[in-house]
Amino acid sequence: MLNVDLHSHSHVSDGVLSPADLAARAKANGVDIWALTDHDEIGGIAEARKAAAELDLRFIPGVEISITWAGKTVHIVGLNIDDSNTTLCEGLASVRGGRVRRGREMADQLEARGIAGVFEGALKLADNPEMLGRTHFARYLVQTGVCATVAEVFQNYLVEGKPGFVAHRWATLEQAVSWIRAAGGRAVIAHPGRYPLDAMQLGALIDHFRELGGEGIEVTTGSHTPDQYDQFARIARSSGMLASRGSDFHGPKESRVDLGSLPPLPAGLTPVWHDWLS
């Protein structure tokens, strides 16, 4: 059985490790097929591809695009993309714009609560300033002792209704799927169990996604519980969607599961990678 991990992040977006170090970790952990899916950014793909080739590790170029759907932030993963595609590159650049402005607004809220130096501190933790995001702010709050863990940060700050939350208008679902398809890739709904959507809203998201040409859904992912593996396996079967597997790995001390350590996909599913092996 192949060990496939199609969701991970490097320091080019909000991960901790370099693309090359991620490739080495994937290989050491027994991963057979690995994808780098940085947030709204494909700048790490060349390094990842080169490192994977040197390790004889099958590499799938990918990206995770932030979208706004029904007023909620949702993530769409694009897999097996052409990372030189102009439509995709220009679309991602448009999504990245505005992150620094949003970061300043987040910092202003936190500093009003007595937490000083937040913007500068978070920016120092972002290897790519264009990708400044909540994870960098969370790491700064841990580094300065405001919270003990990143998980604790997201219980008390940076989420809707808490200090430091600033909504951002991301891409639309239509844009994300069209950019991925223009680049020859396959669009997948990332960690669907993580969004604050009821059953009717989730069904509407999936229907809209499929109408636009979306093909897959993450079933086994580091953001899901074992019960959710079964829940989204049923949804994949009933809707005819392809099933994906990915750890959503960001770093050794931050992620719920390591690269390649998830259980296999449940039975009766067609993997998103089923036609990539020839």
Backbone as a ProteinNet text record, in pm:
[ID]
protein_1_A
[PRIMARY]
MLNVDLHSHSHVSDGVLSPADLAARAKANGVDIWALTDHDEIGGIAEARKAAAELDLRFIPGVEISITWAGKTVHIVGLNIDDSNTTLCEGLASVRGGRVRRGREMADQLEARGIAGVFEGALKLADNPEMLGRTHFARYLVQTGVCATVAEVFQNYLVEGKPGFVAHRWATLEQAVSWIRAAGGRAVIAHPGRYPLDAMQLGALIDHFRELGGEGIEVTTGSHTPDQYDQFARIARSSGMLASRGSDFHGPKESRVDLGSLPPLPAGLTPVWHDWLS
[TERTIARY]
85	0	88.3	57.7	136.9	111.6	218.3	207	209.3	91.6	74.8	40.6	113.2	84.9	81.5	-39.6	-61.2	-100.4	-51.5	-81.4	27.5	114.7	220.4	266.6	331.1	368.1	514.4	581.5	719.7	726.1	847	862.5	838.8	816.2	780.5	641.3	556.5	430.3	433.9	365.2	361.4	412.1	490.2	554.5	684.8	749.8	875.5	996.7	986.4	1099.8	1110	1229.7	1249	1186	1159.7	1108.4	1199.9	1330.3	1423.9	1418.5	1408.1	1399.4	1268.3	1161.1	1034.3	1047.3	1112.7	1132.8	1210.6	1315.6	1396.4	1314.6	1229.6	1145.9	1043.4	984.5	888.9	955.6	1073	1145.1	1179.3	1229	1265.5	1144.3	1026	903.9	832.5	895.1	838.8	731.3	726.7	628.5	672	576.2	603.8	571.1	462.3	421.1	392.8	459.1	452.1	420.4	336.2	305.3	337.8	395.9	410.5	293.7	219.6	98.4	100	196.7	205.2	83.3	49.6	-65.7	-42.3	-123.6	-126.3	11.3	99.6	239	299.7	368.1	433.1	584.7	637.2	778.8	870.6	818.1	902.7	904.9	827.9	812.7	942.1	1016.7	1140.3	1238	1255.2	1344.8	1292.1	1161.6	1101.5	1117.2	1094.6	1105.4	1247.9	1345.7	1486.2	1524.3	1486	1520.3	1454	1328.3	1257.1	1322.6	1363.8	1428.7	1558.4	1634.9	1761.1	1737.8	1620.2	1586.1	1506.5	1479.5	1395	1256.9	1202.1	1070.4	976.3	863.6	766.6	706	718.3	675.4	557.4	459.2	342.5	340.7	356	349.6	207.2	195.1	62.2	59	-60.1	-81.7	-211.3	-223.1	-347.5	-396.8	-511.4	-563.4	-670.3	-655.6	-754.2	-868.7	-992.3	-1108.4	-1207.7	-1295.8	-1408.6	-1534.5	-1606.4	-1730.4	-1837.1	-1949.5	-2059.7	-2010	-1915.9	-1864.2	-1763.6	-1725.4	-1630.2	-1503.2	-1391.8	-1266.5	-1256.9	-1237.3	-1225.4	-1097.3	-1036.6	-913	-934.8	-882.9	-889.7	-747	-717.9	-586.5	-587.3	-483	-461.5	-344.6	-365.2	-262.5	-224.3	-96.6	-41.8	-55.5	-24.5	-36.6	90	74.8	187.9	221	329.1	359.6	415.1	428.4	469.6	350.4	229.9	111.8	85.1	70.7	55.1	-74.2	-182.4	-311.1	-303.9	-244.8	-230.8	-138.5	-24.2	73.3	15.5	-53.4	-111.3	-225.6	-304.2	-412.5	-361	-256.7	-200.9	-139.8	-76.8	-19.9	-129.3	-244.9	-355.5	-407.6	-404.9	-450	-352	-222.4	-121.6	-125.4	-168.2	-175.6	-270.5	-230	-315.7	-284.3	-194.1	-161.6	-90.5	-2.3	70.7	-25.2	-115	-214.5	-299.4	-344.9	-424.1	-342.4	-213.7	-128.3	-115.9	-108.6	-100	-228.6	-342.1	-469.3	-478.8	-430.5	-429.1	-341.1	-222.7	-129.2	-187.9	-258.5	-319.3	-416.9	-495.7	-591.2	-518.6	-412.5	-339.9	-265.6	-210.9	-139.3	-235.2	-359.6	-460.9	-491.2	-458.7	-473.8	-345.6	-246.8	-124.2	-14.1	-28.2	74.4	157.1	277.2	357.5	441.4	477.5	573	523.9	392.7	337.8	368.6	346.6	367	513.2	604.7	746.4	790.4	738.5	774.7	726.1	601.6	546.9	620.4	652.7	719.7	856.9	926.9	1058	1046.5	930.3	909.8	857.5	833.3	784.1	901	946.6	1057.4	1019.4	891	839.6	740.6	780.3	691.7	557.2	553.7	426.5	325.6	375.1	287.2	261.5	281.5	253.6	110.4	94.4	-39.4	-54.8	-169.9	-202.8	-103.2	-48.9	44.4	169.1	215.8	334.1	302.5	182.3	140.2	129.7	75.9	61.9	198.4	293.9	427.9	491.9	466.3	520.2	457.9	328.9	262.8	313.9	351.9	413.7	555.6	630.2	769.4	781.8	684.9	690.6	616.9	567.4	506.8	363	299.1	157.9	73	109.5	43.9	151.2	113.9	211.2	226.8	120.1	122.9	46.6	71.7	-3.4	-152	-181.8	-322.6	-391.1	-320.2	-376.9	-400.5	-309.1	-329.6	-462.8	-489.4	-610.2	-737.2	-721.1	-837.4	-872.8	-774.6	-793.9	-774.3	-708.2	-676.5	-689.6	-695.4	-678.2	-790.5	-895.7	-1011.3	-1133	-1235	-1352.9	-1410	-1432.1	-1483.7	-1377.4	-1249.2	-1138.1	-1045.2	-964.3	-870.7	-773.9	-747.6	-651.5	-711.7	-843.4	-905.4	-942.1	-894.1	-930.5	-969.1	-1091.5	-1137.9	-1064.2	-1040.8	-972.6	-1053.8	-1069.3	-1141.9	-1045.8	-1059.9	-971.1	-1026.9	-976.4	-1029.4	-1169.9	-1240.9	-1369.6	-1346.3	-1445.3	-1436.2	-1418.5	-1493.2	-1482.3	-1340.4	-1279.4	-1142.8	-1044.3	-1051.4	-955.1	-962.4	-1082.6	-1096.8	-1051.1	-1085.3	-1046.4	-895.6	-827.8	-681.8	-616.4	-666.7	-610.5	-630.6	-750.1	-778.9	-698.7	-679.9	-598.9	-455.5	-408.3	-273.1	-268.5	-376.7	-379.3	-391.4	-429.2	-433	-570.2	-574.5	-697	-731.2	-853.5	-895.8	-958.4	-920.4	-961.9	-1003.3	-1115	-1153.4	-1066.9	-991.7	-903.7	-982.5	-942	-995	-1137.8	-1237.1	-1373.9	-1436.3	-1387.3	-1443.7	-1403.9	-1316.5	-1264.1	-1347.6	-1435.2	-1506.7	-1636	-1673.5	-1798.8	-1920.4	-1944.2	-2055.8	-2148	-2278.8	-2371.5	-2385.5	-2461.9	-2471.6	-2524.8	-2622.3	-2679	-2576.8	-2502.5	-2401.3	-2288.7	-2247.6	-2141.8	-2186.6	-2311	-2363	-2366.5	-2402.5	-2405.7	-2265.3	-2166.1	-2028.1	-1982.4	-2007.9	-1963.8	-2031.9	-2162	-2234.2	-2178.1	-2155.4	-2101.4	-1961.3	-1880.2	-1743.7	-1743.2	-1830	-1834.2	-1885.5	-1982.6	-2033.6	-1923.8	-1829.3	-1720.2	-1604.9	-1610.5	-1504.9	-1414.5	-1448.8	-1373.6	-1394.1	-1289.9	-1296.1	-1277.3	-1209.5	-1171.2	-1204.5	-1191.8	-1214.6	-1117	-1056.9	-968.3	-1052	-1018.3	-1088.9	-1003.6	-883.4	-790.6	-689.7	-702.2	-617.5	-589.1	-479.2	-440.8	-540.5	-630.9	-731.5	-858.5	-869.1	-990.4	-971.8	-1081.1	-1084.7	-1114.9	-1090.6	-1126.6	-1274	-1363.1	-1504.2	-1523.8	-1447.7	-1459.5	-1399.8	-1300.7	-1253.5	-1372.1	-1450.3	-1565.2	-1673.3	-1696.3	-1798.6	-1768.5	-1644.6	-1613.2	-1585	-1555	-1550.1	-1689.9	-1790.9	-1928.5	-1968.2	-1929.7	-1962.3	-1892.1	-1766	-1693.1	-1758.8	-1798.8	-1863.9	-1995.8	-2078	-2212.5	-2209.3	-2107	-2099	-2013.5	-1942.8	-1854.6	-1725.8	-1689.7	-1567.2	-1445	-1331	-1204.6	-1162.6	-1092.2	-1053	-903.9	-869.7	-729.9	-688.2	-556.9	-495.7	-378	-375.3	-265	-257.5	-137.2	-116.5	-143.2	-133.3	-136.7	-22.6	93.6	210.1	270.1	292.8	355.2	490.2	507.8	633.2	631.1	748.6	756	686.7	684.3	626.7	486.6	433.6	306.3	194.8	229.3	128.5	77.4	-49.6	-110.9	-52.5	-17.9	40.3	161.1	253.3	374.9	348.7	439.7	431.4	421.9	325.2	314.4	263.7	213.8	177.5	27	-52.1	-196.6	-233.4	-349.7	-397	-434.9	-448	-485.5	-626.2	-657.5	-794.4	-888.3	-1008.8	-1107.6	-1133.6	-1189.6	-1213.6	-1323.5	-1321.1	-1428.4	-1418.8	-1299.9	-1280.7	-1185.2	-1201.5	-1106.3	-1007.9	-879.9	-782.7	-764.5	-736	-714.9	-594.5	-502.8	-381.6	-395.2	-515.8	-533.9	-478.6	-473.6	-425.7	-293	-216.7	-88.7	29.1	1.8	106.8	166.6	109.9	160.8	285.5
-119.8	0	124.5	215.8	337	430.1	492.7	595.5	730.6	793.4	916.1	1031.2	1141.2	1260	1381	1432.4	1536.1	1670.4	1698.3	1827.1	1857	1951.7	1991.5	2132.9	2196.6	2337.4	2358.9	2441.6	2478.1	2620.5	2666.4	2803.2	2908.2	2864.6	2959.5	3017.1	2942	3000.4	3003.6	2913.4	2921.4	2795.7	2714.7	2599.9	2638.6	2541.2	2565.2	2521.6	2413.1	2354.9	2408	2398.4	2432.9	2324.4	2355	2250	2127.8	2149.9	2037.8	1954.7	2020.4	1947.4	1869.9	1925.5	1852.6	1726.5	1739.3	1622.7	1514.5	1554.7	1458	1392.6	1468	1412.4	1314.8	1353.3	1263.7	1131.4	1138.5	1016.6	931.5	995.1	921.7	856.2	916.8	863.5	762.3	726.4	622.3	667.7	798.2	848.4	810.4	761.7	724.5	836.4	910.4	1022	1139.8	1250.9	1366.5	1493.2	1579	1708.2	1821	1927	2053	2141.4	2190.7	2269.5	2396.6	2481.2	2604.3	2693.2	2774.5	2863.6	2972.4	2972.9	3083.2	3114.7	3014.9	3041.6	2915.6	2932.7	2818.7	2838.8	2934	2965.9	2856.1	2758.9	2651.9	2527.5	2526.8	2403.7	2362.5	2456.2	2419.9	2348.9	2403.6	2339.7	2203.5	2194.6	2067.2	1961.9	2001.2	1907.6	1853.4	1944.1	1903.3	1808.6	1843.1	1758.6	1622.7	1619.7	1492.4	1404.2	1464.4	1386.5	1324	1398.6	1346	1232.3	1229.9	1126.3	1011.8	1020.1	922.9	913.9	1030.9	1045.1	1104.3	1039.7	1091.1	1220.9	1327.7	1459.9	1508.4	1566.5	1626	1775.2	1863.5	2006.9	2048.7	2129.1	2168.1	2307	2346.7	2475.4	2467.1	2545.4	2555	2699.4	2718.4	2851.5	2888.8	3006	3057.1	3121.7	3083.5	3143.6	3190.9	3279.1	3318.3	3261.8	3181.2	3119.8	3133.5	3193	3214.9	3284.4	3376.3	3451.8	3377.3	3256.6	3175.3	3155.5	3141.8	3109.7	2958.8	2917.2	2775.9	2761.6	2643.8	2621	2516.4	2545.9	2455.2	2417.9	2289.2	2240.8	2211.7	2256.9	2221.5	2125.9	2012.7	1908.8	1879.5	1845	1811	1929.5	2047	2170	2196.3	2276.1	2333.5	2465.1	2466.5	2583.9	2700.2	2682.5	2794.2	2859.5	2809.9	2861	3006.5	3092.5	3235.7	3267.5	3203.4	3229.4	3198.6	3084.8	3046.8	3143.6	3173.2	3260	3398.8	3455.2	3587.8	3584.9	3477.5	3466	3457.8	3377.3	3364.3	3494.7	3568.6	3698	3793.3	3785.4	3872.6	3835.7	3705.9	3662.3	3706.5	3699.4	3736.7	3885.2	3966.8	4109.4	4139.2	4228.1	4265.7	4194.9	4096.7	4026.5	4117.8	4204.5	4293.2	4394.1	4450.5	4544.4	4475.6	4355.3	4279.4	4253	4222.5	4195.7	4315.5	4433.3	4554.2	4573.6	4544.9	4558	4454.9	4333.4	4231.2	4276.5	4329.4	4374.5	4489.2	4580.5	4692.9	4643.1	4542.2	4487.4	4424.2	4350	4282.7	4384	4485.7	4586.2	4665.9	4679.9	4745.2	4662.8	4532.6	4445.1	4434.4	4518.7	4521.4	4429.4	4373	4283.7	4363.7	4398.8	4493.2	4423.2	4499.9	4454.3	4340.4	4326.4	4207.4	4204.4	4314.7	4313.1	4284.3	4356.9	4337.1	4195.4	4145.7	4011	3904.3	3916.4	3819	3824.7	3946.3	3962.3	3895.2	3900.2	3834.9	3683.1	3629.4	3485.1	3438.5	3532.7	3499.7	3503.7	3387	3384.6	3453.5	3448.8	3516.9	3623	3751.3	3856	3864.6	3825.8	3828.3	3731.2	3632.7	3529.2	3546.9	3668.7	3696	3655.6	3572.4	3524	3492.8	3437.6	3413.3	3321.3	3224.3	3130.8	3202.6	3301.3	3376.7	3457.6	3515.4	3587	3490	3371.8	3272.6	3231.4	3210.7	3172	3282.3	3407.1	3518.3	3520.5	3494.2	3494.3	3380.2	3270.2	3160.9	3200.1	3254.1	3292.3	3393	3481.3	3585.9	3547	3424	3374.9	3415.1	3476.1	3511.5	3385.1	3283.3	3153.2	3044.7	2926.4	2817.4	2743.7	2736.6	2662.1	2737.9	2700.2	2758.8	2725.9	2604.1	2566.3	2658.5	2693.5	2784	2922.4	2967.3	3096.6	3098.2	2992	2991	2964	2937.3	2930.3	3068.6	3158.7	3286.6	3410	3391.3	3504.8	3462	3560.6	3543.9	3469.6	3432.9	3367.8	3457.2	3434.2	3519.4	3533.5	3658.6	3686.4	3705.8	3687.4	3701.8	3814	3869.7	3976.1	3929.5	4017.6	3986.9	3927.1	3908.7	3853.8	3966.3	3955.3	4049.9	3968.8	3983.6	3910.8	3960.3	3869	3905.2	3850.1	3929.4	3883.3	3808	3677	3593.9	3578.7	3482.2	3451.3	3394	3385.6	3316.5	3168.8	3087.3	2945.7	2931	3011.2	3005.7	3035.2	3137.5	3173.8	3062.1	3009.7	2906.9	2784.7	2736.2	2616.6	2645.8	2763.3	2794.8	2808.1	2866.3	2878.5	2740.3	2653.1	2517.9	2441.9	2450.6	2379.7	2438	2570.8	2632.3	2580.1	2545.7	2492.5	2340.9	2281.7	2138	2054.9	2118.5	2048.1	1996.2	1930.5	1872	1945.9	1998.6	2076.5	1986	2009.7	1927	2018.7	1990.7	2065.2	2017.6	2108.9	2073.1	2060	1964	1940.9	1994.1	1937.7	1991.6	1988.4	1901.9	1894.6	2009	2094.2	2202.6	2330.4	2338.7	2463.7	2470.5	2589.3	2604.1	2606.9	2493.6	2479.9	2369.3	2392	2284.1	2192.6	2085.5	1984.7	2043.7	2132.7	2192.9	2281.9	2361.7	2448.3	2367.1	2261.5	2176.6	2111.9	2065.6	2008.6	2108.9	2233.5	2338.4	2368.7	2372.1	2394.6	2285.3	2160.6	2049	2053.5	2080.3	2087.2	2197.1	2316.4	2428.4	2395.4	2337.9	2299.4	2202.9	2103.8	2005.4	2067.2	2157.1	2225.6	2304	2356	2436.7	2352.3	2220.3	2132.4	2079.3	2104.5	2045.2	1895.5	1822.1	1676	1598.5	1656.7	1575.9	1639.2	1557.3	1603	1529.6	1602.6	1536.6	1455.9	1330.9	1240.8	1213.8	1164.9	1136.3	1250.5	1332.8	1451.4	1478.1	1546.3	1575	1660.3	1727.1	1811.3	1735	1608.6	1530.9	1431.4	1400.2	1291.4	1160.8	1045.4	918.4	912.1	968.1	970.1	1050.2	1156.8	1237.9	1168.2	1081.5	1001.2	926.2	862.1	784	874.3	989.1	1081.1	1128	1169.7	1223.5	1114.3	993.9	880.6	853.3	859.9	839.9	948.1	1072.5	1182.9	1164.2	1122.3	1099.9	990.6	882.2	772.3	817	884.7	920.9	1026.9	1112.6	1221.2	1186.3	1073.2	1034.6	1114.7	1176.2	1256.2	1169.2	1213.4	1148	1180.4	1088.5	1104.4	1134.5	1230.9	1265.9	1239.1	1230.4	1201	1296.5	1369.3	1461	1505.3	1512.6	1540.7	1685.6	1778.8	1922.4	1956.6	1898.8	1914.4	2053	2120.5	2252.8	2251.5	2164.6	2161.8	2054.2	2007.4	1895.9	1921.8	2046.6	2075.5	2134.1	2150.9	2219.6	2133.1	2028.7	1954	1833.9	1804.1	1691.1	1558.1	1549.2	1425	1459.3	1365.5	1384.5	1348.3	1389.6	1352.9	1201.4	1155.5	1013.4	924.9	981.4	897.8	874.6	925.1	904.3	760.4	713.3	582.3	587.1	472.1	470.2	525.5	556.5	593.1	477	506.3	398.5	325.9	206.8	123.9	183.8	144.9	181.7	319.9	382.9	517.3	515	609.3	625.4	734.7	701.3	802	910.7	1030.7	1142.1	1116.9	1030	1001.1	877.5	824.5	695	689	799.1	798	870.8	886.8	954.6	856.8	728.4	631.1	565.6	591.6	525.9	598.2
0	0	0	-90.4	-100.1	18.7	65.5	169	97.2	90.5	13.1	107.6	96.2	177.4	84.8	62.4	-37	24.7	146.7	209.5	311.8	279.6	373.5	339.1	437.4	424.2	463.4	385.6	414.5	467.3	497.3	547.2	439.1	315.8	211.2	236.7	308.6	356.5	508.4	575.8	722.4	790.8	719.1	781.1	847.5	907.7	980	898.3	825.1	754.5	611.5	555.2	415.2	327.6	200.8	111.4	105.2	101.6	96	224.2	338	464.6	474.8	419.6	416	331.5	216.6	130.5	204.7	274.9	350	460.1	526.4	632.9	574.8	462.4	397.9	361.3	301.6	263.3	385.1	490.2	612.4	677.1	659.7	720	630.7	520.5	435.8	339.6	311.7	215.9	74.5	-5.2	-143.8	-241.7	-214.3	-299.8	-209	-237.3	-146.9	-224.3	-167.1	-227.8	-131.4	-185.5	-113.5	-153.3	-53.8	-81.3	2.9	-19.2	58.4	33.2	132.6	123.2	18.6	-86.9	-183.8	-241.5	-245.2	-281.8	-343.4	-455	-520.3	-529.5	-452.6	-459.3	-408.2	-335.1	-283.2	-369.1	-477.8	-555.4	-624.6	-679.6	-749.4	-655.4	-534.8	-436.9	-396.8	-374.6	-335	-444.2	-567.2	-679.7	-691.7	-681.2	-692	-578.4	-455.6	-340.9	-351.7	-394.1	-406.8	-513.1	-624.8	-730.6	-680.8	-602.5	-548.3	-450.8	-387.8	-290.4	-352.5	-482.3	-550.9	-485.2	-456.3	-394.4	-497.5	-520.1	-617.7	-565.1	-643	-599.3	-682.1	-613.3	-676.4	-642.9	-740.8	-710.8	-674.4	-570.1	-524.9	-464	-422.5	-359.1	-280.3	-172.8	-97.3	-107	-170.8	-197.9	-96.5	-37.4	58.4	-18.1	15.7	-48.8	57.4	15.7	99.3	35.5	111.2	61.6	170.6	136.5	231.9	358.3	341.1	453.6	539.1	499.2	574.6	492.5	563	495.2	477.1	354	317	236.1	239.7	165.3	56.2	-61.5	-174.9	-214.3	-214.7	-253.8	-404.1	-471.7	-611.5	-621.3	-684.9	-692.4	-836.8	-854.7	-986.7	-1082.2	-1030	-1107	-1189.2	-1292.4	-1364.4	-1295.4	-1219	-1137.2	-1219.1	-1351	-1436.3	-1505.3	-1481.4	-1549.1	-1510.4	-1608.1	-1583	-1509.4	-1549	-1483.8	-1334.3	-1300.9	-1159.5	-1086.7	-1144.7	-1077.5	-1051.1	-1148.8	-1130	-1029.2	-1030.9	-934.3	-791.4	-770.3	-635.7	-588.3	-678.7	-641.1	-594.2	-657.5	-616.6	-478.1	-444	-311.7	-203.4	-234.5	-134.4	-101.4	-194.7	-170.5	-55	30.6	143.4	273.1	271.4	395.8	496.3	447.3	539	602	521.1	575.4	681.3	651.2	748.4	874.5	857.7	972.4	1064.9	1007.3	1090	1170.1	1108.5	1179.8	1292.7	1268.3	1373.4	1490.1	1455.6	1558.7	1640.5	1573.5	1645.6	1751.7	1717.2	1814.8	1933.1	1906.4	2013.9	2101.2	2039.3	2118.1	2205.3	2159.8	2243.5	2367.8	2362.7	2479.1	2559.9	2529	2607.1	2559.1	2439.9	2385.8	2285.9	2322.3	2244.3	2137.5	2033.4	1932.4	1846.1	1833.2	1768.3	1618.6	1549.5	1404.8	1370.7	1434.4	1406.4	1444	1556.4	1599.7	1504.4	1458.9	1365	1231.9	1188.2	1059.3	1060.2	1172.9	1182.5	1170.5	1203.4	1198	1063	973.2	839.7	741.8	697	601.4	471	437.8	318.8	365.9	371.4	424.7	353.5	224.4	151.3	210	285.8	340.2	489	540.6	681.3	714	817.1	850.1	997.4	1031	1171.5	1240.4	1167.5	1230.4	1279.1	1204.8	1248.6	1375	1380.7	1501	1619.1	1593.1	1700.4	1754.8	1665.3	1710.7	1794	1756.7	1835.7	1974.6	1984.9	2115.4	2203.3	2142.5	2219.9	2259.6	2164.4	2188.9	2302.5	2314.6	2417.1	2545	2551.5	2674.7	2697.7	2598.6	2614.6	2625.3	2547.5	2553.2	2553.4	2598.9	2606.7	2475.1	2395.8	2271	2162.9	2039	1927.8	1940.9	1985.3	2003.9	2104.7	2211.4	2311.5	2253.1	2166.2	2101.1	2028.2	1950.8	1869.3	1950.9	2078.5	2167.1	2221.8	2223.6	2291.2	2203.2	2089.6	2002.8	1855.3	1767.7	1623.3	1552.5	1623.8	1561.6	1580.7	1502.6	1503.5	1644.5	1685.8	1818.6	1924.3	1885.9	1980	1933.3	2025.7	1986.4	1877.7	1785.7	1680.1	1555.1	1553.7	1432.5	1337.2	1215.2	1109.2	987	945	826.8	703.3	611.4	487	371.3	268.2	151.1	60.4	58.2	-21.5	-162.5	-237.1	-369.1	-355.3	-465.4	-466.6	-499.4	-472.4	-508.2	-659.2	-734.7	-880.8	-926.9	-868.3	-907.5	-874.3	-752.1	-710.4	-800.2	-824.4	-907.8	-1050.6	-1102.6	-1240.7	-1253.9	-1154.3	-1160.1	-1158.5	-1072.6	-1062.5	-1192.6	-1247.7	-1372.8	-1489.4	-1489.6	-1594.9	-1591.2	-1471.8	-1454.9	-1468.4	-1517.5	-1540.5	-1414.7	-1303.2	-1174.9	-1138.5	-1026.4	-972.2	-842.6	-833.7	-717.4	-612.1	-485.7	-372.5	-257.3	-193.3	-72.8	43.2	103.6	214.6	344.7	427.5	562.6	582.2	514.6	520.1	658.8	746	880.5	970.5	923.5	1007.4	998.2	901.1	878.2	958.9	1004.8	1082.3	990.7	924.5	830.9	879.5	874.8	908.2	786.9	802.6	697.3	567	576.3	455.5	385.7	463.5	404.9	340.9	410.5	356.4	225.6	222.6	99.5	-13.6	18	-83.8	-134.6	-43.9	-84.2	-180.3	-144.3	-227.8	-364	-366.1	-494	-583.6	-524.5	-600.9	-651.9	-567.2	-601.1	-720	-716.8	-825.6	-954.7	-944	-1063.1	-1133.9	-1057.7	-1112.6	-1167	-1144.8	-1192.1	-1083.3	-956.7	-846.5	-843.1	-804.7	-817	-687.3	-589.2	-474.3	-341.5	-236.4	-100.3	-9	85.3	181.4	279.6	291.7	382.1	505.6	482.2	591.5	597.4	700.9	712.7	859.9	885.6	1022.9	1097.8	1026.8	1091.4	1126.8	1087.9	1112.2	1225.3	1292.5	1390	1315.6	1379	1313.9	1272.6	1352.8	1313.2	1185.2	1169.9	1048.6	926.7	948	834.6	773.9	859.2	811.5	752.6	817.8	769.5	627.6	603.2	471.5	369.4	417.2	324.5	268.4	354.7	307.9	208.2	238.4	147.8	13.2	15.3	-109.9	-192.4	-125.8	-198.8	-259.1	-179.4	-225.3	-334.5	-332.4	-430.1	-550.9	-543	-652.6	-658.7	-547.4	-545.9	-519.5	-570.9	-541.8	-398.6	-335.2	-194.8	-183.8	-98.2	-77.9	66.3	84.1	214.4	232.8	345.1	367.9	512	564.5	706.6	744.1	648.3	678	774.4	746.6	834.4	818.6	934.4	937.4	1009.1	1105	1178.6	1285.2	1327.5	1422.9	1555.6	1602.4	1733.4	1726	1604.8	1590.8	1534.3	1462.9	1388.1	1465.6	1445.8	1515.8	1470.7	1343.8	1290.8	1205	1195.9	1118.4	971.9	886.7	746.1	731.3	654.2	622.8	733.3	843.8	958.4	972.7	879.8	887	851.6	898.1	853.4	706.4	641.4	499.6	478.8	353.5	320.7	351.3	397.5	415.6	283.8	294.6	176.9	89.2	-35.9	-127.2	-185.3	-179	-230.5	-349.6	-440.1	-549.7	-511.1	-494	-450.7	-556	-510.5	-601.4	-690.9	-648.2	-722.7	-811.3	-830.4	-895.1	-1036.5	-1108.2	-1246.4	-1262.7	-1154.2	-1160	-1154.6	-1154.8	-1123.3	-1248	-1364.2	-1486.4	-1537.7
[MASK]
++++++++++++++++++++++++++++++++++++++++++++++++++++++++++++++++++++++++++++++++++++++++++++++++++++++++++++++++++++++++++++++++++++++++++++++++++++++++++++++++++++++++++++++++++++++++++++++++++++++++++++++++++++++++++++++++++++++++++++++++++++++++++++++++++++++++++++++++++++++

